[in-house]
Amino acid sequence: MGCQVVGVDASHAMVAAAQALGLDARVMDGQSLPFAQEFDAVFSNAVLHWMPQAGIVIAGVWRSLKPGGRFVGECGGSGNTATVVHALARALHRRGINADAVNPWYFPTVEEYRHKLEAQGFVVNTIALIPRPTPLPGDIVGWLETFAQSFMAPVPMAERAAFLAEVAELCRSTLCDASGHWTVDYVRLRFAATRPAVTT
């Protein structure tokens, strides 16, 4: 498309894989972007809900954009994986663990994220919650092992298999069909915002 792209990620492995493809990719914390009016656009997919300091992230994007630049993203929004989050909380509560203390996710409402963007100075062009039920290639235990590690961390290693089985069972009636196919209740927040151009 003729664009010069810089990719950033906190994962060394992800950055190395991108660099192996010849991309300009850098290990970086999205909550500490160091750029200053260098980009025409910032795009984010499935990342913002892992960074709870949303105001700091938005401020970093603002600094990174040239006047007139665009910030476009999709992340988990309010209600995302609600069945799974509730099941994890129940299973942890039974073990005397507060799920809120280990929940790494930030799933904002439209109103909440619009307010944060506008407070920074962005003009919000579009913003909406989009239900996106997502079929899994296997059962939900594999998904939990990939994405719910923070919830698993306080559970002793010897008890984790039973913990995951319990969470899966709590989710089964809502997320698993009669044929054994699992679908996670994703809800995505999609938005496009603009840093206004400087007027003279």
N, C-alpha and C positions, 0 to 999 in steps of 0.2 A: 504493500500500500504506500510505500515511500516514506514511512515513519521511522524515526530513530527512537528505539524503545529501550528504556532502562527498567529492569525488573528487580524488585527487592523482596526478600523473605527472611524470616528469622531462622529458617532451617538451612544448615550448611549443606545437607544432602540435596535438598531441592535446588539450591543455588548451583551446586556442582553439576547437577543434571542439566540445568539450563545452560550453564557455561559450556558444557560438552557439546551442545547443539550450536555453539557459536554466538550465544546471546550475551548481551551486557547485563549480567545479573550480579547482585551484591547482597551479602549478608547484612541485614539491617533490621532494627526494631521499628515497626510501623508507628509506634508511639513516640519515636525520637527521630523523625525525618530531618536530615540536615540541609535540604535543598532550599534555595532562595530564588523564586521567580524563574525557574529553569524549564518549565513544562507547559505545553498547550493543553494537556489533558492528564488527568489521573484516573485510572480505572482500577477497581477492586472487586474481586469475586470471592465469596465464601471465606473472607478473612476478618472483616470488621467485627463480627460477633465474638471473635477470640480476643478482642482488645477492649476491655471494659472502660478504659479512660477515653471515652468517645470524644469529649471536648478537646483533649490534647491531640488526638489523631486528626480531627477536623482542622485544628489550628495548624498542624504540620502540613496538611494538604494545601491549605490556603497559602501558606508561605511558599510552597513548592510551585504553585501555579503562577503563570504570568497573568496580568490583568486581562480579563476576557476568557480565561481558561475554564475548562469544564472538569467537574468531578462527577463521575458516573460509577455507580456501584450496585452490587447485590449482596445481601447478607441475610442471616437468619433474623426474622422479625418476630414480633409479639405472637406467641402461640406456637412458635417453631418447636417441633419434637415434644409437644406438651405431654403426650402420653408417656414418653420415655423419661422425661424429667420427673414427672410425678412418681413413676415406678421406682426410679433411682432413689428419690427422696424417701419413699416408704420403706424400701429395703435397708437404707442406711439408718433410718429412724429406729427400726427394729434392733439395730446394733448399737444404739446410743450415739449415733453420729449425726451432726447437723449438716444436711446437704448444702445449705446456703454457703457454708464456710469453704466448700470444695468445688462449688459450681464455677467453671471458668467462662461461662457463656453470658453474653449480653444481647438480649433480643428486644430491641426497642419498638414502641408503637410508632405509627406514622407521625402523630402529633409530637412525640418526644424528640424524634430525630429531626423533624422539620424545624423545631425550635432551636436545636443545637446548631444546625446549619445556618439558620437565619441569624442567630446570635453572633456567629462568626462574621457575618456579612454576605454570605452566599444568597443568591436568588435561586429559589427552588423551582425548577421548571416542571418536574413531575416527581411524585413519590406515592407509592402504593404498597399494600401488602398483597402478596400473590400466593394463595394456597398452591402447593406443588407436591402432592403425595409422591413419594419416591420409592419405587420397587427396589428391593435388595436382591443381589445375586444369590445370596445364601440366607441363613437365618440371622436373627438379630444379635446373637452373641458375638459374631465377627464384627458387626458394626460397633457394638459396645466396646470391644477390645481395642478398636481403632480410635474412636472418638470420645469415649467416656473414661479415659485413664485417670483423670483427676478425681472422679468419683470413686474409682477403685483403690486409689492410693492409700486411704486409711484402713482398708480392709486387709487383715493379715493374708499373706500369700496363700497359705493353706486353705483359706476360706473363700478365695475369689471365685473358683469354679461354681461353688454353691450359690454365691452371691449373684453371679451372672445368670445362672439358671433361674433363680428366684425373680430377678428383674424381667427376664424373658417371659416367664409365666404370668407375671402381672400385666404385661403388654399384649399377651397372646389374643385375648378376646377382641381387642380393638384393632390390632395391627396385622394379624395373621388370618388368612382366609382358610376355607375348608380344605383347600388343596395343599396347605402348608407354605404358601407364598407370603412373604413378609413385605409390608409397605410402611415406611416411616412417614409420619405426619409433618412433613416440612411445610413451613410458611416462610416465604422470602420477602424481604423488604427491598424494593427496587427504587432507585432514585437517580435523578440527573439534576445537577445544580451548577451554577455559573458564578465565578468570581467576576463582579462587574468590571468593565473596562474603566480605566482612569479617564475622567473627562477634563477637558482643558477650558 
